[in-house]
Amino acid sequence: MSPSTPTLSNAQLRRAIVYHALLTIVLFAGAVFGFLHGLNQARTEILVPITFHGVTETPARPWEITWHDLAGWLERLKRHDYMALEPASFSAWLSGSIQGGRRYLLTFDDGLETSATAIRRIRRELGIGSVLFVTTDLIGQPGYLTWDGLRALASEAGCLVGLHGLRHIEPPKIIQTGGNLLAETLSAKEELERQLTASVTWYAYPFGEYDTASRNCIASAGLEYGFTIDGEMVTRTTDRLLLPRVMYLKGVEQTGGPSIADWTPPRGASTGSLHITLAIFVGLMAFRSAMRFIMLRRHLRAQA
Protein backbone atom coordinates (compact mmCIF):
# COMPACT_ATOMS: atom_id res chain seq x y z
CA MET A 1 0.00 0.00 0.00
CA SER A 2 1.23 3.51 -0.73
CA PRO A 3 2.78 5.56 2.12
CA SER A 4 -0.30 7.84 2.13
CA THR A 5 -2.65 4.91 2.82
CA PRO A 6 -3.25 4.26 6.51
CA THR A 7 -2.86 0.72 7.89
CA LEU A 8 -6.23 -1.03 7.80
CA SER A 9 -7.47 -4.26 9.29
CA ASN A 10 -8.65 -7.03 6.99
CA ALA A 11 -12.28 -6.22 7.85
CA GLN A 12 -11.78 -2.58 7.03
CA LEU A 13 -10.07 -3.50 3.78
CA ARG A 14 -12.97 -5.73 2.77
CA ARG A 15 -15.49 -2.98 3.50
CA ALA A 16 -13.41 -0.49 1.50
CA ILE A 17 -13.12 -2.95 -1.39
CA VAL A 18 -16.90 -3.47 -1.49
CA TYR A 19 -17.48 0.28 -1.28
CA HIS A 20 -15.15 1.08 -4.19
CA ALA A 21 -16.51 -1.81 -6.25
CA LEU A 22 -20.06 -0.49 -5.89
CA LEU A 23 -18.95 3.11 -6.41
CA THR A 24 -17.08 2.14 -9.59
CA ILE A 25 -20.12 0.33 -10.98
CA VAL A 26 -22.49 3.23 -10.20
CA LEU A 27 -20.13 5.87 -11.57
CA PHE A 28 -19.35 3.86 -14.69
CA ALA A 29 -23.04 3.21 -15.36
CA GLY A 30 -23.82 6.89 -14.86
CA ALA A 31 -21.01 7.89 -17.22
CA VAL A 32 -22.22 5.52 -19.94
CA PHE A 33 -25.84 6.66 -19.56
CA GLY A 34 -24.87 10.35 -19.54
CA PHE A 35 -22.62 9.94 -22.57
CA LEU A 36 -25.28 8.12 -24.61
CA HIS A 37 -27.98 10.58 -23.56
CA GLY A 38 -25.78 13.54 -24.51
CA LEU A 39 -24.86 11.92 -27.81
CA ASN A 40 -28.53 11.36 -28.57
CA GLN A 41 -29.31 15.01 -27.80
CA ALA A 42 -26.42 16.22 -29.96
CA ARG A 43 -27.62 14.06 -32.86
CA THR A 44 -31.35 14.75 -32.59
CA GLU A 45 -33.05 14.76 -35.97
CA ILE A 46 -33.91 18.31 -37.03
CA LEU A 47 -35.63 19.92 -40.01
CA VAL A 48 -35.73 23.71 -39.98
CA PRO A 49 -37.36 25.48 -42.95
CA ILE A 50 -35.83 28.95 -43.36
CA THR A 51 -37.11 31.83 -45.45
CA PHE A 52 -35.63 34.94 -47.02
CA HIS A 53 -37.07 37.76 -49.14
CA GLY A 54 -35.10 40.27 -51.20
CA VAL A 55 -31.39 39.69 -51.78
CA THR A 56 -29.65 42.98 -52.56
CA GLU A 57 -26.34 44.71 -51.98
CA THR A 58 -28.20 47.70 -50.51
CA PRO A 59 -30.75 46.32 -48.02
CA ALA A 60 -33.31 48.96 -47.10
CA ARG A 61 -35.73 46.79 -45.11
CA PRO A 62 -35.11 44.44 -42.17
CA TRP A 63 -36.10 41.39 -44.23
CA GLU A 64 -33.67 42.18 -47.05
CA ILE A 65 -30.22 40.63 -47.04
CA THR A 66 -26.97 40.84 -49.00
CA TRP A 67 -25.70 37.86 -50.95
CA HIS A 68 -22.63 37.74 -48.69
CA ASP A 69 -24.78 37.47 -45.55
CA LEU A 70 -27.13 34.95 -47.13
CA ALA A 71 -24.20 32.76 -48.14
CA GLY A 72 -22.83 33.22 -44.62
CA TRP A 73 -26.00 31.81 -43.04
CA LEU A 74 -25.94 28.81 -45.38
CA GLU A 75 -22.27 28.23 -44.53
CA ARG A 76 -23.08 28.50 -40.83
CA LEU A 77 -25.76 25.83 -41.22
CA LYS A 78 -23.28 23.59 -43.02
CA ARG A 79 -20.68 24.18 -40.31
CA HIS A 80 -23.17 22.85 -37.75
CA ASP A 81 -23.75 19.68 -39.78
CA TYR A 82 -26.96 20.69 -41.57
CA MET A 83 -27.67 19.36 -45.03
CA ALA A 84 -30.07 21.07 -47.42
CA LEU A 85 -33.25 19.10 -48.02
CA GLU A 86 -34.35 19.28 -51.63
CA PRO A 87 -38.00 20.42 -51.95
CA ALA A 88 -38.77 17.26 -53.95
CA SER A 89 -37.67 15.19 -50.93
CA PHE A 90 -39.85 17.02 -48.40
CA SER A 91 -42.76 14.58 -48.58
CA ALA A 92 -40.35 11.66 -48.22
CA TRP A 93 -38.93 13.24 -45.05
CA LEU A 94 -42.41 13.77 -43.64
CA SER A 95 -43.34 10.15 -44.34
CA GLY A 96 -40.20 8.91 -42.56
CA SER A 97 -38.52 7.56 -45.69
CA ILE A 98 -35.66 9.98 -44.98
CA GLN A 99 -34.50 9.92 -41.38
CA GLY A 100 -31.68 11.14 -39.17
CA GLY A 101 -29.39 14.14 -39.24
CA ARG A 102 -29.90 17.87 -39.35
CA ARG A 103 -31.57 19.40 -42.38
CA TYR A 104 -32.93 22.72 -43.56
CA LEU A 105 -35.39 23.62 -46.30
CA LEU A 106 -34.57 26.82 -48.17
CA THR A 107 -37.50 29.07 -49.15
CA PHE A 108 -38.06 32.59 -50.45
CA ASP A 109 -41.25 34.66 -50.29
CA ASP A 110 -43.02 37.16 -52.58
CA GLY A 111 -41.55 36.39 -56.03
CA LEU A 112 -38.92 39.13 -56.25
CA GLU A 113 -36.43 39.24 -59.12
CA THR A 114 -33.57 39.51 -56.63
CA SER A 115 -34.75 36.30 -54.97
CA ALA A 116 -34.73 34.57 -58.35
CA THR A 117 -31.16 35.71 -58.98
CA ALA A 118 -30.10 34.34 -55.59
CA ILE A 119 -31.94 31.06 -56.19
CA ARG A 120 -30.08 30.55 -59.47
CA ARG A 121 -26.74 31.35 -57.86
CA ILE A 122 -27.40 29.02 -54.92
CA ARG A 123 -28.26 26.19 -57.30
CA ARG A 124 -25.24 26.87 -59.49
CA GLU A 125 -22.61 27.41 -56.78
CA LEU A 126 -23.92 25.34 -53.89
CA GLY A 127 -26.11 22.75 -55.59
CA ILE A 128 -29.06 23.58 -53.34
CA GLY A 129 -32.68 23.68 -54.49
CA SER A 130 -35.13 26.31 -53.26
CA VAL A 131 -38.85 27.01 -52.94
CA LEU A 132 -40.24 30.36 -54.15
CA PHE A 133 -43.66 31.42 -52.91
CA VAL A 134 -45.27 33.99 -55.22
CA THR A 135 -48.17 36.40 -54.86
CA THR A 136 -49.94 36.24 -58.21
CA ASP A 137 -51.19 39.86 -58.24
CA LEU A 138 -47.55 40.98 -57.95
CA ILE A 139 -46.33 39.01 -60.97
CA GLY A 140 -45.01 41.47 -63.54
CA GLN A 141 -44.97 44.42 -61.13
CA PRO A 142 -41.71 46.44 -60.84
CA GLY A 143 -39.11 44.36 -59.02
CA TYR A 144 -41.13 41.15 -59.33
CA LEU A 145 -40.77 38.25 -61.75
CA THR A 146 -42.86 38.06 -64.90
CA TRP A 147 -44.66 34.87 -65.82
CA ASP A 148 -41.93 34.11 -68.35
CA GLY A 149 -39.28 34.71 -65.71
CA LEU A 150 -41.06 32.45 -63.24
CA ARG A 151 -41.35 29.65 -65.77
CA ALA A 152 -37.67 29.99 -66.64
CA LEU A 153 -36.68 29.88 -62.97
CA ALA A 154 -38.68 26.71 -62.37
CA SER A 155 -37.12 25.09 -65.44
CA GLU A 156 -33.51 26.27 -65.22
CA ALA A 157 -32.93 26.22 -61.45
CA GLY A 158 -35.32 23.41 -60.57
CA CYS A 159 -37.08 25.80 -58.23
CA LEU A 160 -40.34 24.61 -56.71
CA VAL A 161 -42.97 27.35 -57.01
CA GLY A 162 -45.62 27.71 -54.32
CA LEU A 163 -48.48 30.13 -53.72
CA HIS A 164 -48.24 33.18 -51.45
CA GLY A 165 -51.79 34.34 -52.05
CA LEU A 166 -53.63 36.32 -54.68
CA ARG A 167 -52.90 39.50 -52.71
CA HIS A 168 -50.16 40.04 -50.14
CA ILE A 169 -52.63 40.52 -47.30
CA GLU A 170 -52.94 38.59 -44.05
CA PRO A 171 -55.45 35.74 -44.62
CA PRO A 172 -57.36 36.39 -41.35
CA LYS A 173 -57.67 40.05 -42.34
CA ILE A 174 -59.20 39.12 -45.71
CA ILE A 175 -61.87 37.10 -43.91
CA GLN A 176 -62.46 39.75 -41.22
CA THR A 177 -63.00 42.48 -43.83
CA GLY A 178 -65.57 40.46 -45.73
CA GLY A 179 -63.31 39.00 -48.41
CA ASN A 180 -63.65 35.48 -49.76
CA LEU A 181 -60.31 33.88 -48.93
CA LEU A 182 -61.24 30.53 -50.43
CA ALA A 183 -62.29 32.05 -53.75
CA GLU A 184 -59.15 34.23 -53.89
CA THR A 185 -56.91 31.26 -53.11
CA LEU A 186 -58.58 29.03 -55.69
CA SER A 187 -58.32 31.76 -58.33
CA ALA A 188 -54.63 32.36 -57.63
CA LYS A 189 -53.85 28.63 -57.48
CA GLU A 190 -55.59 27.94 -60.80
CA GLU A 191 -53.79 30.82 -62.52
CA LEU A 192 -50.44 29.71 -61.18
CA GLU A 193 -51.05 26.13 -62.29
CA ARG A 194 -52.16 27.30 -65.74
CA GLN A 195 -49.07 29.45 -66.20
CA LEU A 196 -46.67 26.76 -64.97
CA THR A 197 -48.58 23.79 -66.42
CA ALA A 198 -47.90 22.07 -63.10
CA SER A 199 -49.81 21.24 -59.93
CA VAL A 200 -49.38 23.73 -57.06
CA THR A 201 -49.69 22.23 -53.58
CA TRP A 202 -47.40 24.44 -51.44
CA TYR A 203 -48.60 27.63 -49.77
CA ALA A 204 -47.05 30.27 -47.49
CA TYR A 205 -49.31 32.51 -45.41
CA PRO A 206 -48.65 36.20 -46.23
CA PHE A 207 -46.94 37.81 -43.20
CA GLY A 208 -47.11 34.34 -41.62
CA GLU A 209 -50.55 35.20 -40.23
CA TYR A 210 -53.23 32.53 -39.88
CA ASP A 211 -56.15 31.37 -37.78
CA THR A 212 -58.43 28.34 -37.84
CA ALA A 213 -60.72 29.78 -40.50
CA SER A 214 -57.90 30.72 -42.85
CA ARG A 215 -56.17 27.39 -42.32
CA ASN A 216 -59.38 25.62 -43.29
CA CYS A 217 -59.75 27.77 -46.42
CA ILE A 218 -56.26 26.78 -47.53
CA ALA A 219 -57.14 23.13 -46.97
CA SER A 220 -60.38 23.52 -48.95
CA ALA A 221 -58.42 25.04 -51.85
CA GLY A 222 -56.59 21.74 -52.26
CA LEU A 223 -53.21 22.89 -50.97
CA GLU A 224 -51.20 20.17 -49.26
CA TYR A 225 -48.60 22.13 -47.31
CA GLY A 226 -49.01 25.50 -45.60
CA PHE A 227 -46.05 27.39 -44.12
CA THR A 228 -46.01 29.98 -41.36
CA ILE A 229 -43.09 31.92 -39.84
CA ASP A 230 -43.55 30.61 -36.30
CA GLY A 231 -39.82 30.11 -35.83
CA GLU A 232 -39.81 26.41 -34.92
CA MET A 233 -38.60 23.20 -36.50
CA VAL A 234 -40.88 20.78 -38.34
CA THR A 235 -41.78 17.40 -36.87
CA ARG A 236 -43.62 14.55 -38.52
CA THR A 237 -46.63 15.20 -36.33
CA THR A 238 -46.87 18.90 -37.23
CA ASP A 239 -50.10 19.98 -38.94
CA ARG A 240 -49.21 19.86 -42.65
CA LEU A 241 -51.02 23.17 -43.18
CA LEU A 242 -49.25 24.93 -40.30
CA LEU A 243 -45.61 24.10 -40.92
CA PRO A 244 -43.29 26.57 -39.15
CA ARG A 245 -40.38 28.38 -40.76
CA VAL A 246 -37.63 30.61 -39.37
CA MET A 247 -37.59 33.95 -41.19
CA TYR A 248 -34.46 36.04 -41.64
CA LEU A 249 -34.96 39.47 -40.08
CA LYS A 250 -32.01 41.77 -39.46
CA GLY A 251 -31.29 42.33 -35.79
CA VAL A 252 -34.00 39.97 -34.55
CA GLU A 253 -31.46 38.14 -32.38
CA GLN A 254 -31.05 41.26 -30.19
CA THR A 255 -34.80 41.45 -29.55
CA GLY A 256 -35.11 37.78 -28.63
CA GLY A 257 -37.19 36.86 -31.68
CA PRO A 258 -36.79 33.56 -33.53
CA SER A 259 -33.65 33.47 -35.64
CA ILE A 260 -31.53 31.05 -37.63
CA ALA A 261 -28.96 31.65 -34.89
CA ASP A 262 -31.25 29.72 -32.51
CA TRP A 263 -30.48 26.59 -34.51
CA THR A 264 -26.76 27.06 -35.13
CA PRO A 265 -25.92 25.22 -32.97
CA PRO A 266 -29.26 23.49 -32.32
CA ARG A 267 -30.77 24.01 -28.90
CA GLY A 268 -30.33 20.36 -27.87
CA ALA A 269 -26.79 20.12 -29.16
CA SER A 270 -25.32 22.47 -26.55
CA THR A 271 -27.13 20.59 -23.77
CA GLY A 272 -25.90 17.33 -25.26
CA SER A 273 -22.31 18.57 -25.26
CA LEU A 274 -22.63 19.49 -21.57
CA HIS A 275 -23.95 16.01 -20.75
CA ILE A 276 -21.08 14.40 -22.67
CA THR A 277 -18.54 16.55 -20.82
CA LEU A 278 -20.06 15.65 -17.44
CA ALA A 279 -20.15 11.98 -18.45
CA ILE A 280 -16.42 12.06 -19.21
CA PHE A 281 -15.76 13.66 -15.81
CA VAL A 282 -17.83 10.98 -14.05
CA GLY A 283 -16.01 8.34 -16.10
CA LEU A 284 -12.68 9.63 -14.81
CA MET A 285 -14.03 9.39 -11.25
CA ALA A 286 -15.08 5.80 -11.98
CA PHE A 287 -11.58 5.03 -13.25
CA ARG A 288 -10.03 6.51 -10.10
CA SER A 289 -12.37 4.45 -7.92
CA ALA A 290 -11.52 1.32 -9.92
CA MET A 291 -7.80 1.92 -9.38
CA ARG A 292 -8.45 2.29 -5.66
CA PHE A 293 -10.41 -0.98 -5.70
CA ILE A 294 -7.51 -2.80 -7.40
CA MET A 295 -4.95 -1.37 -4.99
CA LEU A 296 -6.99 -2.39 -1.94
CA ARG A 297 -7.46 -5.93 -3.25
CA ARG A 298 -3.74 -6.28 -3.78
CA HIS A 299 -3.05 -5.06 -0.25
CA LEU A 300 -5.61 -7.48 1.20
CA ARG A 301 -3.92 -10.40 -0.60
CA ALA A 302 -0.52 -9.22 0.57
CA GLN A 303 -1.76 -9.31 4.21
CA ALA A 304 -3.31 -12.77 3.81
Buried (B, 14 or more C-beta within 10 A) or exposed (E): BEEEEEEBEEEEBBEBBEBBBEBBBEBBEBBBEBBEBBBEBBBBBBBBBBBBBBBBEEBEEEBBBEBEBBBEBBEBBBEBBBEBBBBEBBBEBBEEEBEEBBBBBBBBBBBBBBBBBBBBBBBEEBEBBBBBBBBBBBBBEEEBBEBEBBBBBBEEBBBBBBBBBBBBBBBBBBBEEEBEBBEBBBBBBBBBBEBBEEEBBBBBBBBBBBEEBBBEBBBEBBBBBBBBBBBBBBEEEBEBBBBBBBBBBEEBEEEEEBBBEBBBBBEBBEBBBBBBEBBEEBBEBBBBBBEBBEBBBEBBEEEE
